[in-house]
Amino acid sequence: MSKLSCAIAMALAGFACASSAHAATYVVQSRGNTFDAQLARKIEAAGGTITSRLPQIGVAFVQSSDTAFRGRAAKVAGVRSVVPDIAFQAQLPETVDEIGEDFANPPNAGGENDFLFNLQWGHAAIDAAGAWNAGYRGAGVRVAVLDAGIRCNHPDLAGNLLAADSISFVPTEPSYCNTSGSSHGTHTSGTILGADNGTGIIGVAPEAKLIAVKVLSAATGGGSFEGIISGIVHAADHGADVINMSLGVRGGLEVGGKDTAELINATKRAVAYARSQNAITIVSAGNDGRDLDHDAGVAVCDTDGTCFRANLRAFPAQVPGVISVSALAPAGWALNPGVSLDPLASYSNYGQSAISFGAPGGDGRLPGTANCVVAGVGAPCWAFDMVLSSTLTGWGWSAGTSMAAPHVSGVAALVIGKHGGELAPTEVERILRASADDLGKPGNDDAYGAGRVNAAKAMQY
């Protein structure tokens, strides 16, 4: 596996209309943020079968094998739009040099008995220990992780999992618990709230509780707008204070057509609803190395060399109301622990209009294949520049803006916990901005947004 493929975390590789030989799935939006039973009956009279309805945001998901359904339903009074759902195919990242659960002779972790804590340079970058020393660890906070499911009995996660509130929106995988497939959701969850229990790693907010919401298949990476939108609303309705979405469309969604705009709008409604329920949504900025300020007329090239010009939008990074996080990483941390931890990662999207904050995401850009030993753990030197967290089989490294967003979600959980477990998203954002380390040019900038989050400073507000 190439270093580049190791350094790129989950990106959704492509999309197509979600359908089968018999029925297509449509996202139906009402003109208002309601979707009552009367409107539902009219949609079904037009030839559709409602599989799920979200009256909180005025959205329903409808199946129909009638090719005339869309036209008829669009004419129903009170309907804003009827568009085909999009099925995503995700490229789920692999971890490298996994450290299995039978890891022997754990090194001393400098006062922390979770034996891999010394390898979590990202926690040092955001000064998580400074927040812990001030007495704040995320107690009383619920974090929903919308991802590809988790390993439910992982020692880093089991004690913090809220099983009764967790759910899968992947029809082919009704359980949110994984024993095989992708480690992505386990990895992101561990970074946010891995327990401080003498085993493995520690999360930024180790006393926060986890709502696991599976919106992507752990086996294939498949997902849909229906799953993502439903997952956000579910999280908000089950008391989530923070929603982490470490996912994104590789290359961005092409905008300009009504269908894509309506799907983005439906997602925006879900994010706005979550905000109204005091849940802040934090997402990865994307791993395309793109300037999100200048996405008009971008050349999109296929593997056969053919190209076309497109207007692109990072999803969900550019959905109104989300907090979008770029990835930062050292180059050669294992060789020099004093190296800067804050350079923009080689793959990270950037752009002042889109980036809210920067956070540790890792990278594999260190040249060479030499091995290093840090805190008793041996691995390629470049692997130590990635983010270490929980996996299905133990612990392992990965990199991407997928790994950066969880650091910010963890700090948000610390902030909310300090304020009693309930805080308006606008106030959480204010504190994150006021306490961030302003890197790059003064004020907001392309790489860091308002700056790299700082957990210890955030506890001063």
VOGU-3710 file (C-alpha; in Angstrom, 3 decimals, decimal comma):
1> msklscaiam> 0,000/0,000/0,000  1,427/3,394/-0,946  2,073/6,108/1,622  -0,356/8,342/-0,223  -3,172/5,811/0,097  -2,376/5,459/3,788  -2,524/9,219/4,285  -5,916/9,690/2,674  -8,776/8,953/5,035  -12,356/8,288/4,004
11> alagfacass> -13,536/10,083/0,904  -16,621/9,184/-1,007  -15,383/8,126/-4,383  -18,438/8,587/-6,538  -22,167/8,694/-6,613  -25,169/7,592/-8,612  -28,912/7,661/-8,293  -29,994/5,168/-5,671  -32,305/2,691/-7,304  -33,037/-0,935/-7,948
21> ahaatyvvqs> -34,617/-2,791/-10,815  -38,017/-2,164/-9,287  -37,990/1,124/-7,388  -36,111/4,364/-7,092  -35,711/6,342/-3,886  -36,664/10,030/-3,859  -36,021/12,814/-1,379  -39,184/14,913/-1,110  -39,062/18,314/0,564  -42,065/20,329/1,617
31> rgntfdaqla> -42,255/24,079/1,186  -42,049/24,489/4,942  -40,181/22,713/7,710  -43,083/20,344/8,343  -44,343/17,230/6,603  -47,730/16,291/8,030  -49,814/13,169/7,504  -52,075/14,908/4,994  -49,139/15,777/2,730  -47,844/12,228/3,144
41> rkieaaggti> -51,158/10,828/1,908  -50,988/13,055/-1,168  -47,499/11,804/-1,974  -48,652/8,209/-1,693  -51,671/8,983/-3,850  -49,223/10,197/-6,496  -47,742/6,703/-6,627  -45,045/6,690/-3,957  -44,447/4,645/-0,813  -43,066/6,666/2,081
51> tsrlpqigva> -40,341/4,651/3,779  -39,376/7,361/6,268  -40,707/10,786/7,170  -38,926/13,568/9,063  -41,599/16,143/9,902  -39,018/17,999/12,008  -37,372/19,257/8,815  -40,066/18,834/6,167  -38,451/15,861/4,411  -39,719/12,418/3,424
61> fvqssdtafr> -37,997/9,523/1,686  -40,172/7,817/-0,888  -39,834/4,786/-3,113  -41,625/4,361/-6,412  -41,266/2,161/-9,473  -43,603/4,465/-11,427  -41,527/6,573/-13,807  -44,259/9,239/-13,775  -44,229/9,526/-9,985  -41,706/12,316/-9,789
71> graakvagvr> -43,630/14,595/-12,109  -46,941/13,985/-10,355  -45,516/14,395/-6,856  -43,764/17,637/-7,788  -47,171/19,136/-8,615  -48,649/18,341/-5,194  -49,532/21,505/-3,289  -47,000/22,109/-0,514  -44,170/20,195/-2,188  -40,951/22,090/-2,829
81> svvpdiafqa> -38,990/19,401/-4,678  -38,827/15,715/-5,578  -35,320/14,524/-6,478  -33,649/11,113/-6,725  -31,531/10,155/-3,751  -27,820/9,745/-4,371  -26,030/6,552/-3,361  -22,403/7,153/-2,414  -19,617/4,640/-2,749  -17,041/5,362/-0,105
91> qlpetvdeig> -13,347/4,602/-0,244  -12,703/3,582/3,336  -9,109/4,005/4,542  -6,874/1,237/5,695  -4,839/1,562/8,846  -1,123/0,847/8,794  1,070/-1,104/11,182  -1,745/-2,009/13,509  -0,895/-2,602/17,142  -2,959/-5,603/18,173
101> edfanppnag> -4,623/-6,164/21,512  -1,909/-8,645/22,443  0,691/-5,853/22,398  3,238/-6,859/25,011  5,329/-4,913/27,517  3,607/-1,536/27,154  5,872/1,469/27,647  5,470/3,916/30,477  3,126/6,660/29,287  4,422/9,554/31,302
111> gendflfnlq> 1,830/9,413/34,067  -0,998/8,183/31,852  -1,440/4,420/32,042  -3,139/4,077/28,634  -0,052/2,587/27,051  -0,294/4,278/23,640  -0,947/7,792/24,904  2,647/8,857/24,276  2,087/8,304/20,539  -0,884/10,705/20,379
121> wghaaidaag> 0,991/13,809/19,253  -2,336/15,350/18,232  -3,358/15,622/21,868  -0,168/17,533/22,569  -0,845/19,848/19,626  -4,230/20,877/21,035  -3,131/20,618/24,706  -5,818/18,137/25,715  -3,959/17,337/28,923  -4,193/21,005/29,906
131> awnagyrgag> -7,986/20,730/29,833  -7,893/17,474/31,835  -5,605/19,041/34,437  -8,164/21,834/34,841  -10,736/19,167/35,709  -12,636/18,883/32,418  -13,020/15,578/30,534  -16,369/15,876/28,752  -18,603/14,453/31,477  -22,310/14,946/30,776
141> vrvavldagi> -21,841/15,353/27,008  -23,241/13,158/24,223  -21,341/12,882/20,943  -22,944/11,296/17,881  -20,491/9,828/15,381  -22,051/9,447/11,914  -19,780/6,952/10,230  -19,440/3,316/9,172  -20,267/1,833/12,569  -17,948/0,871/15,413
151> rcnhpdlagn> -16,499/-2,104/17,228  -18,919/-2,000/20,144  -16,824/-4,048/22,576  -13,579/-2,194/21,969  -12,029/-1,397/25,354  -11,666/2,264/24,396  -15,370/2,607/23,497  -17,506/0,026/25,287  -17,764/1,938/28,556  -18,853/5,159/26,847
161> llaadsisfv> -21,295/3,689/24,309  -24,991/4,581/24,597  -26,361/1,450/22,985  -30,032/2,375/23,381  -29,519/5,557/21,345  -27,271/4,076/18,666  -28,628/2,936/15,300  -27,840/1,920/11,724  -29,312/3,622/8,664  -27,641/1,138/6,305
171> ptepsycnts> -30,395/-1,303/5,248  -27,983/-4,117/4,430  -26,236/-3,794/7,799  -28,889/-3,379/10,500  -26,334/-3,422/13,318  -24,112/-0,436/14,071  -21,648/-2,871/15,694  -18,832/-4,096/13,424  -16,611/-7,134/13,716  -15,201/-6,817/10,193
181> gsshgthtsg> -14,870/-4,262/7,432  -13,887/-0,670/8,001  -12,280/0,596/11,216  -13,085/4,196/10,279  -15,909/4,806/12,757  -13,997/3,086/15,548  -10,938/5,222/14,789  -12,791/8,550/14,788  -14,767/7,640/17,922  -11,598/6,705/19,787
191> tilgadngtg> -10,017/10,075/19,052  -13,074/11,889/20,369  -13,878/9,934/23,528  -11,708/6,858/24,012  -11,856/6,038/27,724  -8,968/6,750/30,106  -8,994/3,197/31,440  -5,448/1,893/31,329  -5,852/0,405/27,853  -4,771/1,750/24,478
201> iigvapeakl> -5,366/5,391/23,610  -7,272/8,226/25,291  -9,885/10,404/23,605  -9,821/14,181/23,782  -12,990/14,037/25,915  -12,632/10,630/27,615  -15,749/10,955/29,774  -18,159/11,931/26,994  -20,741/9,381/25,852  -21,045/7,951/22,340
211> iavkvlsaat> -24,095/7,658/20,102  -22,961/5,476/17,190  -24,940/6,238/14,020  -24,042/4,044/11,044  -24,657/5,900/7,777  -22,057/4,110/5,634  -21,575/0,411/5,033  -18,567/-1,016/6,830  -18,282/-3,652/4,113  -18,636/-1,607/0,927
221> gggsfegiis> -18,569/2,040/1,930  -22,023/2,553/0,449  -24,263/5,272/1,808  -26,902/7,770/0,764  -28,285/11,213/1,465  -31,203/9,484/3,159  -28,858/7,875/5,655  -26,883/11,051/6,352  -29,950/13,281/6,735  -31,760/10,703/8,866
231> givhaadhga> -28,646/10,230/10,976  -28,326/13,933/11,761  -31,977/14,177/12,811  -31,721/10,986/14,880  -28,671/12,338/16,694  -30,409/15,624/17,454  -33,528/13,856/18,708  -31,474/11,606/20,995  -29,733/14,366/22,844  -26,471/14,706/20,952
241> dvinmslgvr> -24,512/17,818/21,880  -21,876/17,243/19,177  -22,295/15,508/15,812  -19,099/14,355/14,095  -19,206/13,578/10,356  -15,796/12,506/9,103  -16,973/11,858/5,580  -16,983/13,637/2,266  -17,418/13,386/-1,484  -14,114/12,957/-3,269
251> gglevggkdt> -13,703/15,843/-5,675  -16,866/17,511/-4,409  -20,441/17,528/-5,624  -20,972/19,152/-8,992  -23,427/21,991/-8,495  -25,512/23,912/-10,927  -28,320/21,423/-11,404  -31,457/21,558/-9,274  -31,224/17,987/-8,019  -27,889/18,444/-6,276
261> aelinatkra> -28,940/21,812/-4,873  -32,070/20,273/-3,376  -30,134/17,435/-1,738  -27,737/19,950/-0,209  -30,714/22,000/0,964  -32,269/18,964/2,647  -28,991/18,331/4,451  -28,859/21,990/5,450  -32,302/21,623/6,994  -31,082/18,688/9,067
271> vayarsqnai> -28,023/20,625/10,277  -30,198/23,642/11,135  -32,584/21,399/13,054  -29,671/19,916/14,984  -28,523/23,434/15,871  -32,015/24,241/17,118  -31,658/21,250/19,449  -28,260/22,537/20,684  -26,208/20,069/18,656  -23,166/21,406/16,792
281> tivsagndgr> -22,172/19,540/13,591  -18,439/19,189/12,943  -17,211/17,770/9,625  -14,027/16,986/7,726  -12,991/19,499/5,056  -12,062/16,853/2,476  -8,866/15,295/1,168  -8,577/16,640/-2,383  -5,975/19,362/-1,767  -8,449/21,813/-3,315
291> dldhdagvav> -8,855/25,521/-2,825  -12,501/25,665/-1,821  -12,578/29,406/-2,496  -12,113/28,778/-6,225  -14,167/25,777/-7,256  -15,786/27,276/-10,340  -14,522/25,810/-13,603  -12,421/23,109/-11,941  -11,053/20,495/-14,333  -12,328/17,005/-13,485
301> cdtdgtcfra> -10,416/14,230/-15,240  -11,281/10,537/-15,493  -8,777/7,674/-15,482  -8,918/7,509/-19,284  -7,610/11,073/-19,505  -10,881/12,730/-20,503  -11,655/15,934/-18,624  -14,482/18,392/-18,229  -14,972/21,653/-16,375  -17,236/21,577/-13,319
311> nlrafpaqvp> -18,478/23,811/-10,542  -17,830/21,852/-7,359  -18,917/22,058/-3,752  -17,284/20,170/-0,909  -19,861/18,026/0,843  -20,617/18,225/3,696  -17,831/20,740/4,364  -19,641/23,555/2,557  -23,128/22,855/3,866  -24,324/25,974/5,729
321> gvisvsalap> -24,185/25,640/9,484  -21,404/23,050/9,833  -17,942/23,476/11,346  -15,410/22,400/8,713  -11,955/21,208/9,774  -8,707/21,112/7,807  -5,941/18,623/8,622  -2,541/19,508/10,092  0,476/17,248/10,476  4,187/17,146/11,304
331> agwalnpgvs> 6,844/15,652/9,042  9,289/13,560/11,041  7,820/13,688/14,561  9,389/10,336/15,438  12,798/11,713/14,464  12,352/15,089/16,160  9,516/15,472/18,714  10,105/19,229/18,643  9,102/19,545/14,964  6,125/21,782/14,221
341> ldplasysny> 2,819/19,928/14,497  0,878/22,575/12,562  1,746/22,515/8,837  -1,255/21,952/6,571  -1,386/18,291/5,516  -0,436/17,601/1,913  -3,935/16,383/0,961  -6,132/18,750/2,974  -8,674/21,023/1,343  -8,303/24,682/2,237
351> gqsaisfgap> -9,952/28,022/1,596  -10,946/30,913/3,831  -14,615/30,690/2,861  -14,907/27,061/3,956  -12,414/26,222/6,734  -13,532/26,897/10,304  -10,553/25,435/12,197  -7,439/23,356/11,748  -6,673/20,258/13,826  -4,313/17,266/13,849
361> ggdgrlpgta> -5,070/14,971/10,912  -1,742/13,303/10,160  0,183/12,750/6,931  2,542/10,286/5,297  4,698/12,787/3,460  7,967/12,081/5,290  10,298/10,612/2,630  12,031/7,304/3,013  11,230/3,895/4,448  13,338/3,927/7,619
371> ncvvagvgap> 11,894/2,493/10,807  11,672/4,284/14,137  10,924/3,229/17,714  8,912/5,613/19,903  7,780/4,731/23,440  8,621/1,099/22,767  6,619/0,870/19,522  8,371/0,221/16,213  6,977/1,327/12,856  8,024/3,195/9,702
381> cwafdmvlss> 9,093/6,673/10,756  6,486/8,313/8,517  3,659/6,319/10,173  4,190/8,158/13,459  3,141/11,382/11,693  -0,336/9,909/11,283  -3,078/9,760/13,925  -3,133/6,722/16,198  -6,510/5,566/17,463  -8,757/2,547/17,996
391> tltgwgwsag> -9,441/-0,026/15,258  -11,466/-3,204/14,900  -8,467/-5,314/15,901  -6,700/-3,042/18,356  -5,078/0,259/17,423  -3,593/1,723/14,273  -2,603/4,824/12,356  -4,627/6,672/9,742  -4,608/10,176/8,291  -7,028/12,598/6,712
401> tsmaaphvsg> -9,381/15,420/7,501  -11,460/12,505/8,850  -8,957/12,347/11,697  -8,869/16,141/12,169  -12,600/16,680/12,737  -12,690/14,336/15,776  -10,071/16,445/17,556  -12,357/19,472/17,215  -15,397/17,420/18,243  -13,511/16,368/21,350
411> vaalvigkhg> -12,648/19,952/22,251  -16,272/20,979/21,654  -17,322/18,227/24,063  -14,891/19,555/26,668  -16,323/23,059/26,250  -19,918/21,854/26,584  -19,018/19,690/29,564  -17,443/22,625/31,344  -20,707/24,531/30,942  -22,889/21,833/32,431
421> gelaptever> -23,554/19,652/29,392  -25,771/22,070/27,477  -24,590/25,018/25,396  -25,881/26,718/22,269  -23,804/25,946/19,156  -23,203/29,663/18,590  -21,618/29,879/22,021  -19,536/26,739/21,445  -18,266/28,263/18,198  -17,493/31,560/19,932
431> ilrasaddlg> -15,397/29,815/22,565  -13,575/27,656/20,025  -12,729/30,726/17,971  -11,705/32,860/20,930  -9,399/30,150/22,271  -7,892/28,871/19,000  -4,210/29,472/18,316  -4,169/31,935/15,431  -1,716/30,440/12,948  -0,932/31,706/9,483
441> kpgnddayga> -1,952/35,269/8,729  -3,823/37,143/11,503  -7,530/36,341/11,601  -9,203/33,806/9,353  -6,969/32,280/6,712  -7,045/29,599/4,031  -5,330/26,801/5,945  -6,460/27,214/9,552  -9,696/29,183/9,463  -9,865/30,831/12,885
451> grvnaakamq> -6,855/28,798/14,012  -5,833/25,440/15,446  -8,119/24,513/18,330  -6,639/24,650/21,829  -8,396/22,585/24,502  -6,622/24,107/27,497  -7,319/27,687/26,410  -10,936/26,819/25,705  -11,383/25,921/29,371  -10,637/29,545/30,283
461> y> -13,934/30,714/28,755
//
